[in-house]
Amino acid sequence: VVEQMINVQNKNSSYFVEWIPNNVKSTVCDIPPTGLKMASTFIGNSTSIQEMFRRVSEQFTAMFRRKAFLHWYTGEGVDEMEFTEAESNMNDLVSEYQQYQDATADDEGYEYEDEEDVAEEDA
């Protein structure tokens, strides 16, 4: 399991930033659910989660604009403004993850440029 998690990180290294140490956790449960031989859990913290948040946000926005299912929530006392605030929070979160991903990509670009400068000096 540990080897596979390392492989996942290596194959998708652009999604994992060095400033989040130990960003992947995995475990194997000795007592699996009924009918299965084993169970495992994977928790990872990477900038790629923004893609899932973005999809959820797009789906939410489409449904919220049509006010689909809204009456169920407003009937239970949820204010429509709470949905607008939640949408804004989700968009802020996506932007923050994008900012971190861009910063990491920029840092990698600087490292590459530094390597080119060293190569030119050596020549």
N, CA, C and O atoms as a GROMACS GRO file, in nm:
protein
  492
    1VAL      N    1   0.083  -0.118   0.000
    1VAL     CA    2   0.000   0.000   0.000
    1VAL      C    3   0.088   0.125   0.000
    1VAL      O    4   0.062   0.220  -0.074
    2VAL      N    5   0.190   0.125   0.083
    2VAL     CA    6   0.280   0.240   0.092
    2VAL      C    7   0.349   0.262  -0.043
    2VAL      O    8   0.360   0.376  -0.088
    3GLU      N    9   0.395   0.154  -0.106
    3GLU     CA   10   0.461   0.167  -0.236
    3GLU      C   11   0.366   0.225  -0.340
    3GLU      O   12   0.407   0.308  -0.421
    4GLN      N   13   0.241   0.183  -0.339
    4GLN     CA   14   0.144   0.234  -0.434
    4GLN      C   15   0.116   0.383  -0.412
    4GLN      O   16   0.098   0.458  -0.507
    5MET      N   17   0.112   0.424  -0.286
    5MET     CA   18   0.092   0.566  -0.255
    5MET      C   19   0.211   0.649  -0.304
    5MET      O   20   0.193   0.760  -0.354
    6ILE      N   21   0.330   0.595  -0.290
    6ILE     CA   22   0.449   0.665  -0.341
    6ILE      C   23   0.440   0.674  -0.493
    6ILE      O   24   0.473   0.778  -0.550
    7ASN      N   25   0.396   0.567  -0.559
    7ASN     CA   26   0.379   0.569  -0.705
    7ASN      C   27   0.277   0.674  -0.747
    7ASN      O   28   0.298   0.745  -0.845
    8VAL      N   29   0.166   0.684  -0.675
    8VAL     CA   30   0.064   0.784  -0.706
    8VAL      C   31   0.124   0.924  -0.695
    8VAL      O   32   0.103   1.007  -0.782
    9GLN      N   33   0.198   0.948  -0.588
    9GLN     CA   34   0.259   1.080  -0.570
    9GLN      C   35   0.362   1.109  -0.678
    9GLN      O   36   0.368   1.221  -0.729
   10ASN      N   37   0.441   1.010  -0.714
   10ASN     CA   38   0.543   1.032  -0.817
   10ASN      C   39   0.481   1.056  -0.954
   10ASN      O   40   0.527   1.143  -1.029
   11LYS      N   41   0.377   0.982  -0.988
   11LYS     CA   42   0.312   0.999  -1.118
   11LYS      C   43   0.235   1.130  -1.127
   11LYS      O   44   0.216   1.184  -1.236
   12ASN      N   45   0.188   1.181  -1.015
   12ASN     CA   46   0.109   1.304  -1.012
   12ASN      C   47   0.178   1.413  -0.931
   12ASN      O   48   0.113   1.490  -0.861
   13SER      N   49   0.308   1.420  -0.941
   13SER     CA   50   0.386   1.510  -0.856
   13SER      C   51   0.348   1.657  -0.874
   13SER      O   52   0.365   1.736  -0.781
   14SER      N   53   0.298   1.693  -0.990
   14SER     CA   54   0.261   1.834  -1.010
   14SER      C   55   0.143   1.876  -0.923
   14SER      O   56   0.121   1.995  -0.902
   15TYR      N   57   0.066   1.780  -0.872
   15TYR     CA   58  -0.047   1.811  -0.787
   15TYR      C   59  -0.010   1.816  -0.638
   15TYR      O   60  -0.090   1.861  -0.556
   16PHE      N   61   0.109   1.771  -0.604
   16PHE     CA   62   0.151   1.767  -0.465
   16PHE      C   63   0.258   1.873  -0.443
   16PHE      O   64   0.357   1.878  -0.516
   17VAL      N   65   0.238   1.955  -0.343
   17VAL     CA   66   0.334   2.062  -0.315
   17VAL      C   67   0.424   2.022  -0.200
   17VAL      O   68   0.382   1.952  -0.108
   18GLU      N   69   0.548   2.067  -0.206
   18GLU     CA   70   0.646   2.028  -0.104
   18GLU      C   71   0.620   2.092   0.031
   18GLU      O   72   0.669   2.042   0.133
   19TRP      N   73   0.544   2.202   0.034
   19TRP     CA   74   0.521   2.270   0.161
   19TRP      C   75   0.404   2.212   0.239
   19TRP      O   76   0.367   2.266   0.343
   20ILE      N   77   0.345   2.104   0.191
   20ILE     CA   78   0.247   2.029   0.271
   20ILE      C   79   0.311   1.893   0.300
   20ILE      O   80   0.294   1.799   0.223
   21PRO      N   81   0.384   1.882   0.411
   21PRO     CA   82   0.450   1.755   0.441
   21PRO      C   83   0.348   1.648   0.478
   21PRO      O   84   0.240   1.677   0.530
   22ASN      N   85   0.384   1.527   0.448
   22ASN     CA   86   0.298   1.412   0.480
   22ASN      C   87   0.156   1.434   0.429
   22ASN      O   88   0.059   1.419   0.504
   23ASN      N   89   0.144   1.468   0.302
   23ASN     CA   90   0.014   1.503   0.246
   23ASN      C   91  -0.068   1.383   0.200
   23ASN      O   92  -0.175   1.400   0.143
   24VAL      N   93  -0.020   1.264   0.223
   24VAL     CA   94  -0.094   1.143   0.189
   24VAL      C   95  -0.091   1.050   0.310
   24VAL      O   96   0.014   1.026   0.369
   25LYS      N   97  -0.206   1.001   0.344
   25LYS     CA   98  -0.217   0.904   0.452
   25LYS      C   99  -0.296   0.784   0.399
   25LYS      O  100  -0.395   0.801   0.327
   26SER      N  101  -0.254   0.666   0.435
   26SER     CA  102  -0.328   0.547   0.395
   26SER      C  103  -0.320   0.445   0.508
   26SER      O  104  -0.229   0.448   0.592
   27THR      N  105  -0.416   0.357   0.508
   27THR     CA  106  -0.418   0.254   0.611
   27THR      C  107  -0.493   0.132   0.557
   27THR      O  108  -0.578   0.145   0.469
   28VAL      N  109  -0.461   0.017   0.609
   28VAL     CA  110  -0.534  -0.105   0.575
   28VAL      C  111  -0.596  -0.157   0.703
   28VAL      O  112  -0.529  -0.174   0.805
   29CYS      N  113  -0.725  -0.182   0.695
   29CYS     CA  114  -0.798  -0.230   0.812
   29CYS      C  115  -0.789  -0.383   0.820
   29CYS      O  116  -0.813  -0.452   0.721
   30ASP      N  117  -0.754  -0.434   0.936
   30ASP     CA  118  -0.743  -0.579   0.954
   30ASP      C  119  -0.880  -0.648   0.952
   30ASP      O  120  -0.889  -0.767   0.925
   31ILE      N  121  -0.984  -0.574   0.981
   31ILE     CA  122  -1.119  -0.632   0.985
   31ILE      C  123  -1.200  -0.568   0.872
   31ILE      O  124  -1.253  -0.458   0.889
   32PRO      N  125  -1.208  -0.635   0.758
   32PRO     CA  126  -1.277  -0.577   0.643
   32PRO      C  127  -1.430  -0.584   0.658
   32PRO      O  128  -1.482  -0.660   0.739
   33PRO      N  129  -1.499  -0.503   0.577
   33PRO     CA  130  -1.645  -0.513   0.576
   33PRO      C  131  -1.689  -0.653   0.532
   33PRO      O  132  -1.615  -0.724   0.464
   34THR      N  133  -1.807  -0.690   0.570
   34THR     CA  134  -1.861  -0.821   0.537
   34THR      C  135  -1.856  -0.844   0.386
   34THR      O  136  -1.901  -0.759   0.308
   35GLY      N  137  -1.802  -0.958   0.346
   35GLY     CA  138  -1.798  -0.996   0.205
   35GLY      C  139  -1.674  -0.949   0.131
   35GLY      O  140  -1.657  -0.979   0.013
   36LEU      N  141  -1.585  -0.876   0.199
   36LEU     CA  142  -1.462  -0.829   0.136
   36LEU      C  143  -1.341  -0.886   0.208
   36LEU      O  144  -1.347  -0.917   0.327
   37LYS      N  145  -1.230  -0.898   0.135
   37LYS     CA  146  -1.108  -0.951   0.196
   37LYS      C  147  -1.030  -0.844   0.272
   37LYS      O  148  -0.963  -0.875   0.371
   38MET      N  149  -1.038  -0.720   0.226
   38MET     CA  150  -0.970  -0.611   0.297
   38MET      C  151  -1.037  -0.479   0.265
   38MET      O  152  -1.116  -0.469   0.171
   39ALA      N  153  -1.003  -0.380   0.343
   39ALA     CA  154  -1.055  -0.246   0.321
   39ALA      C  155  -0.941  -0.148   0.339
   39ALA      O  156  -0.849  -0.172   0.417
   40SER      N  157  -0.946  -0.039   0.267
   40SER     CA  158  -0.842   0.062   0.283
   40SER      C  159  -0.904   0.200   0.273
   40SER      O  160  -1.015   0.218   0.221
   41THR      N  161  -0.831   0.297   0.324
   41THR     CA  162  -0.874   0.436   0.319
   41THR      C  163  -0.759   0.519   0.267
   41THR      O  164  -0.644   0.498   0.307
   42PHE      N  165  -0.789   0.612   0.180
   42PHE     CA  166  -0.686   0.702   0.127
   42PHE      C  167  -0.733   0.844   0.150
   42PHE      O  168  -0.843   0.883   0.111
   43ILE      N  169  -0.646   0.922   0.213
   43ILE     CA  170  -0.674   1.063   0.233
   43ILE      C  171  -0.554   1.139   0.180
   43ILE      O  172  -0.441   1.117   0.225
   44GLY      N  173  -0.577   1.227   0.087
   44GLY     CA  174  -0.467   1.304   0.031
   44GLY      C  175  -0.504   1.451   0.027
   44GLY      O  176  -0.619   1.487   0.004
   45ASN      N  177  -0.405   1.535   0.049
   45ASN     CA  178  -0.427   1.678   0.042
   45ASN      C  179  -0.340   1.731  -0.070
   45ASN      O  180  -0.218   1.743  -0.056
   46SER      N  181  -0.402   1.763  -0.182
   46SER     CA  182  -0.328   1.816  -0.295
   46SER      C  183  -0.412   1.921  -0.365
   46SER      O  184  -0.532   1.932  -0.341
   47THR      N  185  -0.349   1.996  -0.451
   47THR     CA  186  -0.420   2.101  -0.522
   47THR      C  187  -0.518   2.045  -0.625
   47THR      O  188  -0.602   2.119  -0.677
   48SER      N  189  -0.508   1.916  -0.657
   48SER     CA  190  -0.599   1.858  -0.756
   48SER      C  191  -0.743   1.853  -0.706
   48SER      O  192  -0.834   1.837  -0.786
   49ILE      N  193  -0.765   1.866  -0.575
   49ILE     CA  194  -0.901   1.865  -0.520
   49ILE      C  195  -0.983   1.979  -0.576
   49ILE      O  196  -1.106   1.972  -0.579
   50GLN      N  197  -0.917   2.085  -0.620
   50GLN     CA  198  -0.989   2.200  -0.675
   50GLN      C  199  -1.073   2.160  -0.796
   50GLN      O  200  -1.178   2.220  -0.820
   51GLU      N  201  -1.029   2.060  -0.871
   51GLU     CA  202  -1.106   2.017  -0.988
   51GLU      C  203  -1.241   1.961  -0.946
   51GLU      O  204  -1.343   1.988  -1.010
   52MET      N  205  -1.241   1.882  -0.838
   52MET     CA  206  -1.367   1.828  -0.787
   52MET      C  207  -1.454   1.939  -0.732
   52MET      O  208  -1.575   1.943  -0.757
   53PHE      N  209  -1.393   2.032  -0.656
   53PHE     CA  210  -1.469   2.146  -0.603
   53PHE      C  211  -1.528   2.228  -0.716
   53PHE      O  212  -1.642   2.275  -0.707
   54ARG      N  213  -1.453   2.246  -0.823
   54ARG     CA  214  -1.500   2.325  -0.937
   54ARG      C  215  -1.622   2.257  -1.002
   54ARG      O  216  -1.720   2.324  -1.036
   55ARG      N  217  -1.615   2.125  -1.019
   55ARG     CA  218  -1.728   2.051  -1.078
   55ARG      C  219  -1.852   2.063  -0.991
   55ARG      O  220  -1.962   2.088  -1.040
   56VAL      N  221  -1.834   2.045  -0.859
   56VAL     CA  222  -1.947   2.056  -0.766
   56VAL      C  223  -2.005   2.196  -0.773
   56VAL      O  224  -2.127   2.213  -0.775
   57SER      N  225  -1.919   2.296  -0.776
   57SER     CA  226  -1.965   2.435  -0.781
   57SER      C  227  -2.044   2.463  -0.908
   57SER      O  228  -2.148   2.529  -0.904
   58GLU      N  229  -1.995   2.412  -1.021
   58GLU     CA  230  -2.066   2.433  -1.148
   58GLU      C  231  -2.204   2.367  -1.144
   58GLU      O  232  -2.302   2.424  -1.191
   59GLN      N  233  -2.210   2.246  -1.089
   59GLN     CA  234  -2.339   2.176  -1.079
   59GLN      C  235  -2.432   2.250  -0.984
   59GLN      O  236  -2.551   2.266  -1.013
   60PHE      N  237  -2.378   2.294  -0.870
   60PHE     CA  238  -2.459   2.369  -0.775
   60PHE      C  239  -2.514   2.495  -0.840
   60PHE      O  240  -2.634   2.524  -0.828
   61THR      N  241  -2.428   2.571  -0.908
   61THR     CA  242  -2.470   2.696  -0.970
   61THR      C  243  -2.582   2.673  -1.070
   61THR      O  244  -2.680   2.748  -1.073
   62ALA      N  245  -2.568   2.569  -1.151
   62ALA     CA  246  -2.672   2.538  -1.249
   62ALA      C  247  -2.805   2.508  -1.181
   62ALA      O  248  -2.910   2.555  -1.224
   63MET      N  249  -2.801   2.429  -1.075
   63MET     CA  250  -2.925   2.394  -1.004
   63MET      C  251  -2.981   2.512  -0.927
   63MET      O  252  -3.102   2.532  -0.922
   64PHE      N  253  -2.893   2.590  -0.866
   64PHE     CA  254  -2.938   2.704  -0.785
   64PHE      C  255  -3.004   2.810  -0.874
   64PHE      O  256  -3.102   2.872  -0.833
   65ARG      N  257  -2.952   2.830  -0.991
   65ARG     CA  258  -3.012   2.927  -1.084
   65ARG      C  259  -3.155   2.886  -1.121
   65ARG      O  260  -3.242   2.970  -1.140
   66ARG      N  261  -3.176   2.755  -1.131
   66ARG     CA  262  -3.311   2.706  -1.162
   66ARG      C  263  -3.396   2.692  -1.035
   66ARG      O  264  -3.516   2.662  -1.042
   67LYS      N  265  -3.332   2.713  -0.920
   67LYS     CA  266  -3.395   2.696  -0.790
   67LYS      C  267  -3.445   2.553  -0.769
   67LYS      O  268  -3.546   2.529  -0.703
   68ALA      N  269  -3.370   2.460  -0.827
   68ALA     CA  270  -3.404   2.318  -0.815
   68ALA      C  271  -3.387   2.273  -0.671
   68ALA      O  272  -3.282   2.294  -0.610
   69PHE      N  273  -3.489   2.211  -0.616
   69PHE     CA  274  -3.492   2.157  -0.480
   69PHE      C  275  -3.481   2.262  -0.370
   69PHE      O  276  -3.480   2.228  -0.252
   70LEU      N  277  -3.474   2.387  -0.407
   70LEU     CA  278  -3.456   2.494  -0.309
   70LEU      C  279  -3.571   2.499  -0.208
   70LEU      O  280  -3.550   2.526  -0.090
   71HIS      N  281  -3.691   2.471  -0.256
   71HIS     CA  282  -3.808   2.479  -0.167
   71HIS      C  283  -3.798   2.382  -0.049
   71HIS      O  284  -3.853   2.409   0.057
   72TRP      N  285  -3.728   2.270  -0.068
   72TRP     CA  286  -3.713   2.175   0.042
   72TRP      C  287  -3.632   2.237   0.156
   72TRP      O  288  -3.661   2.214   0.273
   73TYR      N  289  -3.532   2.312   0.120
   73TYR     CA  290  -3.444   2.374   0.220
   73TYR      C  291  -3.507   2.498   0.282
   73TYR      O  292  -3.502   2.517   0.404
   74THR      N  293  -3.564   2.583   0.199
   74THR     CA  294  -3.627   2.704   0.252
   74THR      C  295  -3.746   2.667   0.341
   74THR      O  296  -3.777   2.736   0.438
   75GLY      N  297  -3.812   2.558   0.308
   75GLY     CA  298  -3.923   2.509   0.390
   75GLY      C  299  -3.878   2.464   0.528
   75GLY      O  300  -3.958   2.463   0.622
   76GLU      N  301  -3.753   2.428   0.540
   76GLU     CA  302  -3.696   2.385   0.669
   76GLU      C  303  -3.625   2.499   0.741
   76GLU      O  304  -3.565   2.478   0.846
   77GLY      N  305  -3.632   2.620   0.683
   77GLY     CA  306  -3.576   2.735   0.752
   77GLY      C  307  -3.442   2.784   0.702
   77GLY      O  308  -3.385   2.878   0.758
   78VAL      N  309  -3.388   2.723   0.596
   78VAL     CA  310  -3.260   2.769   0.541
   78VAL      C  311  -3.289   2.889   0.452
   78VAL      O  312  -3.376   2.884   0.366
   79ASP      N  313  -3.214   2.996   0.474
   79ASP     CA  314  -3.232   3.117   0.396
   79ASP      C  315  -3.158   3.102   0.262
   79ASP      O  316  -3.051   3.042   0.256
   80GLU      N  317  -3.217   3.157   0.158
   80GLU     CA  318  -3.157   3.150   0.025
   80GLU      C  319  -3.018   3.214   0.023
   80GLU      O  320  -2.931   3.173  -0.053
   81MET      N  321  -2.999   3.314   0.106
   81MET     CA  322  -2.870   3.383   0.113
   81MET      C  323  -2.759   3.291   0.162
   81MET      O  324  -2.643   3.310   0.126
   82GLU      N  325  -2.793   3.191   0.244
   82GLU     CA  326  -2.694   3.096   0.292
   82GLU      C  327  -2.635   3.016   0.175
   82GLU      O  328  -2.517   2.982   0.176
   83PHE      N  329  -2.716   2.987   0.076
   83PHE     CA  330  -2.667   2.916  -0.042
   83PHE      C  331  -2.573   3.004  -0.123
   83PHE      O  332  -2.471   2.957  -0.174
   84THR      N  333  -2.608   3.131  -0.135
   84THR     CA  334  -2.522   3.225  -0.207
   84THR      C  335  -2.388   3.238  -0.137
   84THR      O  336  -2.283   3.242  -0.201
   85GLU      N  337  -2.392   3.245  -0.004
   85GLU     CA  338  -2.267   3.255   0.074
   85GLU      C  339  -2.183   3.127   0.058
   85GLU      O  340  -2.061   3.134   0.043
   86ALA      N  341  -2.248   3.013   0.062
   86ALA     CA  342  -2.177   2.886   0.046
   86ALA      C  343  -2.112   2.878  -0.092
   86ALA      O  344  -2.000   2.830  -0.106
   87GLU      N  345  -2.183   2.924  -0.193
   87GLU     CA  346  -2.129   2.925  -0.330
   87GLU      C  347  -2.005   3.015  -0.336
   87GLU      O  348  -1.904   2.978  -0.398
   88SER      N  349  -2.012   3.130  -0.274
   88SER     CA  350  -1.899   3.223  -0.270
   88SER      C  351  -1.780   3.161  -0.197
   88SER      O  352  -1.665   3.174  -0.241
   89ASN      N  353  -1.807   3.094  -0.087
   89ASN     CA  354  -1.700   3.028  -0.011
   89ASN      C  355  -1.633   2.919  -0.095
   89ASN      O  356  -1.511   2.904  -0.093
   90MET      N  357  -1.713   2.844  -0.169
   90MET     CA  358  -1.659   2.737  -0.254
   90MET      C  359  -1.571   2.797  -0.365
   90MET      O  360  -1.464   2.745  -0.395
   91ASN      N  361  -1.616   2.906  -0.424
   91ASN     CA  362  -1.538   2.972  -0.529
   91ASN      C  363  -1.407   3.027  -0.473
   91ASN      O  364  -1.304   3.021  -0.540
   92ASP      N  365  -1.412   3.081  -0.352
   92ASP     CA  366  -1.290   3.130  -0.287
   92ASP      C  367  -1.191   3.016  -0.263
   92ASP      O  368  -1.071   3.030  -0.282
   93LEU      N  369  -1.244   2.903  -0.220
   93LEU     CA  370  -1.161   2.787  -0.194
   93LEU      C  371  -1.093   2.738  -0.322
   93LEU      O  372  -0.973   2.709  -0.322
   94VAL      N  373  -1.169   2.730  -0.430
   94VAL     CA  374  -1.113   2.690  -0.560
   94VAL      C  375  -1.003   2.787  -0.602
   94VAL      O  376  -0.897   2.745  -0.649
   95SER      N  377  -1.028   2.916  -0.585
   95SER     CA  378  -0.929   3.017  -0.621
   95SER      C  379  -0.802   3.003  -0.538
   95SER      O  380  -0.691   3.018  -0.590
   96GLU      N  381  -0.818   2.973  -0.411
   96GLU     CA  382  -0.702   2.958  -0.324
   96GLU      C  383  -0.618   2.837  -0.365
   96GLU      O  384  -0.496   2.847  -0.372
   97TYR      N  385  -0.684   2.724  -0.393
   97TYR     CA  386  -0.610   2.607  -0.439
   97TYR      C  387  -0.541   2.636  -0.574
   97TYR      O  388  -0.428   2.594  -0.596
   98GLN      N  389  -0.609   2.708  -0.662
   98GLN     CA  390  -0.550   2.742  -0.791
   98GLN      C  391  -0.427   2.830  -0.770
   98GLN      O  392  -0.326   2.814  -0.838
   99GLN      N  393  -0.437   2.924  -0.678
   99GLN     CA  394  -0.325   3.013  -0.647
   99GLN      C  395  -0.204   2.931  -0.600
   99GLN      O  396  -0.092   2.957  -0.642
  100TYR      N  397  -0.227   2.834  -0.512
  100TYR     CA  398  -0.118   2.751  -0.462
  100TYR      C  399  -0.059   2.666  -0.573
  100TYR      O  400   0.063   2.646  -0.580
  101GLN      N  401  -0.145   2.614  -0.660
  101GLN     CA  402  -0.096   2.533  -0.771
  101GLN      C  403  -0.012   2.618  -0.866
  101GLN      O  404   0.094   2.576  -0.912
  102ASP      N  405  -0.060   2.739  -0.895
  102ASP     CA  406   0.014   2.830  -0.983
  102ASP      C  407   0.147   2.869  -0.920
  102ASP      O  408   0.248   2.877  -0.990
  103ALA      N  409   0.149   2.894  -0.791
  103ALA     CA  410   0.272   2.932  -0.722
  103ALA      C  411   0.374   2.819  -0.729
  103ALA      O  412   0.493   2.843  -0.748
  104THR      N  413   0.326   2.697  -0.715
  104THR     CA  414   0.416   2.582  -0.724
  104THR      C  415   0.470   2.568  -0.865
  104THR      O  416   0.588   2.541  -0.883
  105ALA      N  417   0.385   2.587  -0.965
  105ALA     CA  418   0.429   2.580  -1.104
  105ALA      C  419   0.530   2.690  -1.133
  105ALA      O  420   0.629   2.667  -1.204
  106ASP      N  421   0.507   2.810  -1.079
  106ASP     CA  422   0.602   2.920  -1.097
  106ASP      C  423   0.736   2.887  -1.033
  106ASP      O  424   0.841   2.914  -1.092
  107ASP      N  425   0.733   2.829  -0.913
  107ASP     CA  426   0.856   2.791  -0.845
  107ASP      C  427   0.935   2.689  -0.926
  107ASP      O  428   1.057   2.698  -0.934
  108GLU      N  429   0.864   2.592  -0.987
  108GLU     CA  430   0.931   2.493  -1.069
  108GLU      C  431   0.993   2.559  -1.192
  108GLU      O  432   1.101   2.520  -1.236
  109GLY      N  433   0.925   2.659  -1.247
  109GLY     CA  434   0.978   2.732  -1.361
  109GLY      C  435   1.104   2.806  -1.324
  109GLY      O  436   1.199   2.809  -1.403
  110TYR      N  437   1.108   2.867  -1.206
  110TYR     CA  438   1.226   2.938  -1.160
  110TYR      C  439   1.342   2.841  -1.141
  110TYR      O  440   1.456   2.872  -1.176
  111GLU      N  441   1.312   2.724  -1.084
  111GLU     CA  442   1.418   2.625  -1.066
  111GLU      C  443   1.476   2.585  -1.200
  111GLU      O  444   1.598   2.570  -1.213
  112TYR      N  445   1.390   2.567  -1.301
  112TYR     CA  446   1.435   2.527  -1.434
  112TYR      C  447   1.520   2.638  -1.495
  112TYR      O  448   1.624   2.610  -1.556
  113GLU      N  449   1.478   2.763  -1.480
  113GLU     CA  450   1.555   2.876  -1.532
  113GLU      C  451   1.691   2.884  -1.464
  113GLU      O  452   1.791   2.912  -1.529
  114ASP      N  453   1.695   2.859  -1.332
  114ASP     CA  454   1.822   2.859  -1.260
  114ASP      C  455   1.915   2.751  -1.313
  114ASP      O  456   2.035   2.774  -1.325
  115GLU      N  457   1.862   2.635  -1.344
  115GLU     CA  458   1.942   2.526  -1.399
  115GLU      C  459   2.000   2.567  -1.535
  115GLU      O  460   2.114   2.534  -1.566
  116GLU      N  461   1.920   2.638  -1.617
  116GLU     CA  462   1.968   2.683  -1.747
  116GLU      C  463   2.082   2.783  -1.729
  116GLU      O  464   2.182   2.778  -1.802
  117ASP      N  465   2.068   2.875  -1.632
  117ASP     CA  466   2.173   2.974  -1.606
  117ASP      C  467   2.303   2.905  -1.566
  117ASP      O  468   2.410   2.944  -1.611
  118VAL      N  469   2.294   2.803  -1.482
  118VAL     CA  470   2.413   2.730  -1.438
  118VAL      C  471   2.476   2.659  -1.557
  118VAL      O  472   2.599   2.659  -1.571
  119ALA      N  473   2.394   2.599  -1.642
  119ALA     CA  474   2.445   2.528  -1.760
  119ALA      C  475   2.516   2.626  -1.853
  119ALA      O  476   2.620   2.591  -1.910
  120GLU      N  477   2.463   2.747  -1.870
  120GLU     CA  478   2.526   2.847  -1.955
  120GLU      C  479   2.659   2.892  -1.897
  120GLU      O  480   2.755   2.915  -1.970
  121GLU      N  481   2.665   2.906  -1.763
  121GLU     CA  482   2.789   2.948  -1.698
  121GLU      C  483   2.897   2.842  -1.712
  121GLU      O  484   3.015   2.873  -1.727
  122ASP      N  485   2.854   2.714  -1.707
  122ASP     CA  486   2.950   2.605  -1.720
  122ASP      C  487   3.005   2.593  -1.861
  122ASP      O  488   3.115   2.541  -1.880
  123ALA      N  489   2.930   2.642  -1.961
  123ALA     CA  490   2.970   2.625  -2.102
  123ALA      C  491   3.080   2.718  -2.145
  123ALA      O  492   3.122   2.714  -2.260
   0.00000   0.00000   0.00000
